[in-house]
Amino acid sequence: MKAMILAGGLSTRLYPLTKSVPKPLVPVANVPNAVHVMRYLRSHGVSDIAINVHYHAAMIRQALGDGSAYGVRLEYLEEAALLGSAGAVKQMESFFDSTFAVVGCDDLTDIDLERLVAFHREREALATIALVSAPDVTQYGVVVVDARGRIVEFQEKPAPGTEKSNLVNTGVYVFEPGIFGRIAAGAFVDFGKDVFPALQRENAAFYALEMRDAYWCDIGTPSEYRRATEDVLDRRITLLGDAPGVGDLSHASLGAGVQIEGSVIAGTGVTIGAGAQLCGPTVLGNNASVGENAIVERAILWDGASVGSGARVTDSILGRGYAVEDGDTVEGEILANEDGTKR
């Protein structure tokens, strides 16, 4: 089976972090999330993968290559203009000749894809969605199903109090090639807003399966990105691959008297000055640095970010290469180099 990773969007909800870093390369535990998605697909036997790129396309190609480093083969679709989630898949119609999967590059998940495909085939479905329950559904597509899993209603991002279910669309889909007949060529078409409501209205073979024991997080907002990171650190999800794990500081250089409390991940080339204090959940990206007597609490530092001597960073995210000066205090901020914007 083949799959497509949807990766063309701008990820404006993570600004300013993603002004110079495209969303497929947003790191979770120091590994681009698109790599986590590729490894996830490969673990379910999917090795031929299409990926659409648009914003910083060259950067994505350089980082991911042909996919061979992750055991897959990547086929790139470089979109001059974005045509929506379904519009992107439509452009890869010739790539798919049988049942295929679609996953968002901002999905961090261990959903049992093989179980989802088996359900899809048992129901002879045209389209099948993986669902999870969520306490707050206002940022997602809400799905109502009957006893056999057939979708009877679909709400896209309902206003608070209007939701008809607590089951949300994860962005993990299985389709038959017949879906291409439901997507107009050359037009902006979105699965959640256009294709899925039409399938439901037409009483098409449109199904959903609740994945009760699965982990899923859409990392596309600051709060959910933090949650995903904390869940990795708390081992609520096990990541595939060989990156340094929780508590592994073997790739870091530690000065005298460094104090570490809680769960910490440190990438390669990290330096931590004498007397510094780290309090988890905290992630230090590759080549990040923490100065002498600095304090870093519940923070995420992307690659090359630095915290000066005597500085304090709490409940914050520092973008790639961002520098906190000696003695400064940063609390509850998202900071990146692009234009100095704080959020």
C-alpha positions as CSV (number, residue, x, y, z in Angstrom):
1,M,0.0,0.0,0.0
2,K,1.1,3.6,-0.7
3,A,0.5,6.7,1.3
4,M,0.7,10.5,1.1
5,I,1.9,12.9,3.7
6,L,0.2,16.3,3.5
7,A,2.9,18.9,4.2
8,G,2.2,21.9,2.1
9,G,0.7,24.3,4.6
10,L,2.3,27.3,6.2
11,S,1.6,26.4,9.8
12,T,0.7,30.0,10.7
13,R,-0.6,28.8,14.1
14,L,3.0,28.1,15.2
15,Y,4.4,31.5,14.2
16,P,7.0,32.8,14.7
17,L,8.6,29.4,15.0
18,T,7.6,28.4,11.5
19,K,8.4,31.6,9.7
20,S,11.7,30.1,8.7
21,V,11.1,26.4,9.5
22,P,8.4,24.6,7.4
23,K,5.9,22.6,9.4
24,P,7.2,19.2,8.2
25,L,10.5,20.0,9.9
26,V,9.0,21.1,13.2
27,P,10.9,18.9,15.7
28,V,9.3,16.7,18.3
29,A,12.0,15.4,20.6
30,N,14.6,16.8,18.2
31,V,13.4,14.9,15.2
32,P,11.3,16.5,12.4
33,N,7.7,15.3,12.7
34,A,7.6,14.3,9.1
35,V,10.3,11.8,10.0
36,H,8.1,10.5,12.8
37,V,5.3,10.1,10.2
38,M,7.5,8.3,7.7
39,R,8.7,5.9,10.4
40,Y,5.1,5.4,11.5
41,L,4.0,4.5,8.0
42,R,7.0,2.2,7.5
43,S,6.2,0.4,10.7
44,H,2.9,-0.6,9.0
45,G,4.6,-1.8,5.8
46,V,4.1,1.4,3.8
47,S,7.3,2.3,1.9
48,D,6.1,4.3,-1.1
49,I,5.1,7.7,0.0
50,A,4.2,10.9,-1.8
51,I,4.6,14.3,0.0
52,N,3.5,17.7,-1.2
53,V,5.7,20.7,-0.4
54,H,5.3,24.4,-0.9
55,Y,6.7,26.6,1.8
56,H,10.5,26.3,2.0
57,A,10.3,23.3,-0.4
58,A,14.0,23.2,-1.0
59,M,14.7,23.0,2.8
60,I,12.3,20.1,3.1
61,R,13.9,18.2,0.2
62,Q,17.4,18.7,1.7
63,A,16.3,17.5,5.1
64,L,14.3,14.5,4.0
65,G,16.1,13.5,0.9
66,D,14.7,10.5,-1.0
67,G,13.4,8.9,2.2
68,S,16.0,6.1,2.1
69,A,17.4,7.1,5.4
70,Y,14.1,6.2,7.0
71,G,13.4,3.0,4.9
72,V,10.9,4.6,2.5
73,R,10.8,6.1,-1.0
74,L,9.6,9.6,-1.3
75,E,7.9,11.1,-4.3
76,Y,7.6,14.9,-4.1
77,L,4.8,17.1,-5.3
78,E,6.0,20.7,-5.4
79,E,2.9,22.9,-5.4
80,A,3.4,26.4,-6.9
81,A,0.0,27.3,-5.4
82,L,-1.7,25.4,-2.6
83,L,-4.9,23.6,-3.6
84,G,-6.0,22.3,-0.2
85,S,-5.7,18.9,1.3
86,A,-7.8,17.1,-1.3
87,G,-6.5,19.2,-4.1
88,A,-3.0,18.1,-3.3
89,V,-3.9,14.4,-3.2
90,K,-5.8,14.9,-6.6
91,Q,-2.5,16.0,-8.2
92,M,-1.0,12.6,-7.2
93,E,-3.8,10.6,-8.8
94,S,-1.4,8.7,-11.1
95,F,0.7,7.6,-8.1
96,F,-2.2,5.6,-6.5
97,D,-3.7,2.5,-8.1
98,S,-5.2,0.8,-5.1
99,T,-6.2,1.4,-1.5
100,F,-4.0,4.1,0.0
101,A,-3.5,6.1,3.2
102,V,-3.2,9.9,3.8
103,V,-1.6,11.3,7.0
104,G,-0.9,14.9,8.0
105,C,2.7,15.9,8.6
106,D,1.6,17.4,11.9
107,D,0.1,14.2,13.2
108,L,2.0,12.4,16.0
109,T,0.3,9.1,16.4
110,D,0.5,5.3,17.0
111,I,-2.9,4.6,15.4
112,D,-3.0,1.0,14.2
113,L,-3.1,1.7,10.5
114,E,-3.4,-2.0,9.6
115,R,-6.5,-2.3,11.7
116,L,-8.0,0.8,10.1
117,V,-7.3,-0.6,6.6
118,A,-8.9,-4.0,7.5
119,F,-12.0,-2.2,8.8
120,H,-12.1,-0.1,5.6
121,R,-12.0,-3.2,3.4
122,E,-14.5,-5.1,5.5
123,R,-17.0,-2.2,5.0
124,E,-16.1,-1.9,1.3
125,A,-15.7,1.8,2.0
126,L,-14.7,4.5,-0.4
127,A,-13.2,6.6,2.5
128,T,-12.5,5.8,6.1
129,I,-11.4,8.1,8.9
130,A,-9.6,7.2,12.1
131,L,-11.2,8.9,15.1
132,V,-10.2,9.6,18.7
133,S,-12.2,11.1,21.5
134,A,-11.2,14.6,22.7
135,P,-12.4,16.8,25.6
136,D,-12.3,19.9,23.4
137,V,-13.4,19.4,19.8
138,T,-13.7,23.0,18.7
139,Q,-10.5,22.9,16.6
140,Y,-11.3,19.6,14.8
141,G,-13.7,18.0,12.5
142,V,-16.4,16.2,14.7
143,V,-17.8,13.0,13.4
144,V,-21.1,11.2,14.3
145,V,-21.4,7.5,13.3
146,D,-24.0,4.8,13.4
147,A,-23.6,1.3,14.9
148,R,-21.6,0.0,11.9
149,G,-19.3,3.0,11.8
150,R,-21.0,4.7,8.9
151,I,-20.7,8.5,9.1
152,V,-24.1,10.1,9.5
153,E,-22.9,13.6,10.2
154,F,-19.7,15.7,9.9
155,Q,-19.1,19.0,11.6
156,E,-16.0,21.0,10.8
157,K,-14.7,22.9,13.9
158,P,-18.0,23.4,15.6
159,A,-18.6,26.4,17.9
160,P,-18.5,25.6,21.6
161,G,-21.8,24.0,22.7
162,T,-22.8,23.0,19.2
163,E,-20.7,19.9,18.9
164,K,-22.7,16.7,18.3
165,S,-19.9,14.2,19.3
166,N,-16.6,14.0,21.2
167,L,-15.1,12.0,18.3
168,V,-12.7,14.0,16.2
169,N,-11.1,13.5,12.8
170,T,-7.4,12.7,13.2
171,G,-6.3,13.4,9.7
172,V,-5.4,9.7,9.2
173,Y,-7.4,8.5,6.2
174,V,-7.8,5.4,4.0
175,F,-9.2,5.8,0.5
176,E,-10.0,3.9,-2.6
177,P,-8.9,5.4,-5.9
178,G,-12.5,6.1,-6.6
179,I,-12.2,9.2,-4.3
180,F,-10.5,11.0,-7.1
181,G,-13.8,11.3,-8.9
182,R,-15.1,13.4,-6.0
183,I,-12.2,15.9,-6.2
184,A,-12.2,18.6,-8.9
185,A,-8.9,19.0,-10.8
186,G,-7.1,22.3,-10.6
187,A,-9.4,23.7,-7.8
188,F,-8.9,24.4,-4.1
189,V,-10.6,21.4,-2.4
190,D,-10.4,20.5,1.3
191,F,-11.2,17.1,2.7
192,G,-12.8,18.4,5.9
193,K,-14.8,21.3,4.4
194,D,-15.6,20.0,1.0
195,V,-15.2,16.3,0.2
196,F,-16.3,14.7,3.5
197,P,-19.5,16.7,3.9
198,A,-20.4,15.9,0.3
199,L,-19.8,12.1,0.9
200,Q,-22.0,12.2,4.0
201,R,-24.8,14.1,2.2
202,E,-24.7,11.6,-0.7
203,N,-24.8,8.6,1.6
204,A,-21.6,7.3,0.1
205,A,-19.6,4.5,1.6
206,F,-18.0,6.8,4.1
207,Y,-16.9,5.2,7.4
208,A,-15.0,6.0,10.6
209,L,-13.4,3.8,13.2
210,E,-12.7,5.0,16.8
211,M,-9.2,4.1,17.8
212,R,-9.8,3.9,21.6
213,D,-6.3,2.8,22.7
214,A,-4.4,5.0,20.3
215,Y,-2.3,8.0,20.9
216,W,-2.8,11.0,18.6
217,C,-1.9,14.7,18.7
218,D,-2.0,17.4,16.1
219,I,1.2,19.4,16.9
220,G,0.0,22.4,14.8
221,T,-0.8,24.7,17.7
222,P,1.5,25.9,20.5
223,S,-0.5,24.2,23.2
224,E,-0.8,20.8,21.4
225,Y,2.9,21.0,20.4
226,R,3.8,21.4,24.0
227,R,1.5,18.5,24.9
228,A,3.0,16.2,22.4
229,T,6.5,17.0,23.6
230,E,5.5,16.4,27.2
231,D,3.8,13.1,26.3
232,V,7.0,11.9,24.6
233,L,9.0,12.9,27.7
234,D,6.4,11.1,30.0
235,R,6.5,8.1,27.7
236,R,2.8,8.2,26.7
237,I,4.0,7.5,23.2
238,T,7.1,5.7,22.1
239,L,8.8,7.2,19.1
240,L,10.5,5.0,16.5
241,G,14.1,5.5,15.5
242,D,17.4,6.0,17.1
243,A,17.5,9.6,18.4
244,P,18.7,10.2,22.0
245,G,15.9,9.2,24.4
246,V,14.6,10.6,27.6
247,G,17.3,11.1,30.2
248,D,20.1,10.3,27.7
249,L,22.7,13.0,28.1
250,S,25.5,11.0,26.6
251,H,25.7,13.4,23.6
252,A,25.9,16.5,25.8
253,S,28.9,18.2,27.5
254,L,28.1,18.9,31.1
255,G,30.0,21.4,33.3
256,A,30.6,20.9,37.0
257,G,27.6,20.9,39.4
258,V,24.9,20.7,36.7
259,Q,21.5,19.9,38.3
260,I,18.8,18.0,36.4
261,E,15.4,17.3,37.7
262,G,12.6,15.6,35.8
263,S,12.5,14.4,32.2
264,V,15.0,15.9,29.8
265,I,16.1,15.1,26.3
266,A,19.3,16.5,24.9
267,G,20.4,16.2,21.3
268,T,23.9,15.9,19.9
269,G,26.4,18.7,20.5
270,V,24.6,20.1,23.5
271,T,26.7,22.1,26.0
272,I,25.5,22.8,29.6
273,G,27.6,25.2,31.7
274,A,28.7,24.7,35.2
275,G,26.1,25.2,37.9
276,A,23.2,25.2,35.4
277,Q,19.8,23.8,36.4
278,L,17.5,21.9,34.1
279,C,13.9,21.1,35.1
280,G,11.8,18.8,33.0
281,P,9.9,18.4,30.9
282,T,12.6,20.0,28.8
283,V,14.1,19.4,25.4
284,L,17.5,20.7,24.2
285,G,17.9,20.6,20.5
286,N,21.0,19.6,18.6
287,N,23.9,22.1,19.3
288,A,21.8,24.0,21.8
289,S,23.7,25.5,24.8
290,V,22.9,26.5,28.3
291,G,25.3,28.9,30.1
292,E,26.8,28.8,33.5
293,N,24.3,29.1,36.4
294,A,21.4,29.4,33.9
295,I,18.0,27.9,34.8
296,V,15.9,26.2,32.1
297,E,12.5,25.0,33.3
298,R,9.8,23.2,31.2
299,A,11.2,24.6,28.0
300,I,11.8,23.5,24.4
301,L,15.0,24.7,22.7
302,W,15.2,24.1,19.0
303,D,18.5,23.3,17.3
304,G,21.2,25.9,18.0
305,A,19.2,27.9,20.5
306,S,21.1,29.2,23.5
307,V,20.5,30.5,27.0
308,G,23.2,32.8,28.3
309,S,24.9,32.6,31.7
310,G,22.7,33.4,34.6
311,A,19.6,33.6,32.4
312,R,16.3,32.0,33.2
313,V,13.9,30.4,30.7
314,T,10.6,29.0,32.0
315,D,7.6,27.6,30.2
316,S,8.9,28.8,26.8
317,I,9.9,27.7,23.3
318,L,13.0,29.0,21.6
319,G,13.2,28.7,17.9
320,R,16.2,27.6,15.8
321,G,19.3,29.6,16.7
322,Y,17.5,32.0,19.0
323,A,19.7,33.4,21.7
324,V,18.7,34.5,25.2
325,E,21.3,37.0,26.5
326,D,23.2,36.6,29.8
327,G,21.0,37.4,32.8
328,D,17.8,37.7,30.9
329,T,14.5,36.2,32.0
330,V,12.0,34.6,29.6
331,E,8.7,33.2,30.9
332,G,5.8,31.9,29.0
333,E,7.1,33.0,25.6
334,I,7.5,31.6,22.1
335,L,10.6,33.3,20.6
336,A,12.2,33.0,17.2
337,N,14.8,35.0,15.2
338,E,12.7,36.0,12.2
339,D,11.3,39.3,13.4
340,G,11.7,39.3,17.2
341,T,7.9,38.6,17.5
342,K,6.9,37.3,20.9
343,R,3.9,35.1,21.5
